[in-house]
Amino acid sequence: MKTSSKSKASQMACEKEIWQKIGESFVQEYYNQFDNTNRTTLGNLYSADACLTWEGSVFPGKEAISGKLASLPFKSIKHIITEQDFQPTIDSSIFIMVFGQLKVDDDPPMAFHQVFMLKSMPPTWVCTNDVFRLGIHNIPS
């Protein structure tokens, strides 16, 4: 049976690129660990010389990142991902942007934005850069 070029093109359009699959897997694992553990294992997702910017404060290195994430002052958290976008970079890394809401303890849900850069360090992918910001608009008067 011969496949027409139109149906073959349609089939290829439905398949996800490898960098998108890797990005989606990372996002799922990251927020699963963030929401369902004490966050100490999140450091394993970062490279040794990774950098986190959390609400404008910089935490350089895997140990500083692990310490920051483990010390966040809440008992429970739930991330709800609204959208996630992925791009391959010219140096074969993966750029990820996540937008969603998070619910902390009994507080009302808040919007958040988070950007990750992933780099292949065989046999795995690690986060080299992470920028987190709540979507709060405090406009000075």
Secondary structure, DSSP 8 states (H G I E B T S, - for coil): ----HHHHHHHHHHS--HHHHHHHHHHHHHHHHHHHS-SGGGGGGEEEEEEEEETTEEEESHHHHHHHHHT-S-S-EEEEEEEEEEEE-TTS-EEEEEEEEEEETTS--EEEEEEEEEEEETTEEEEEEEEEEE-------
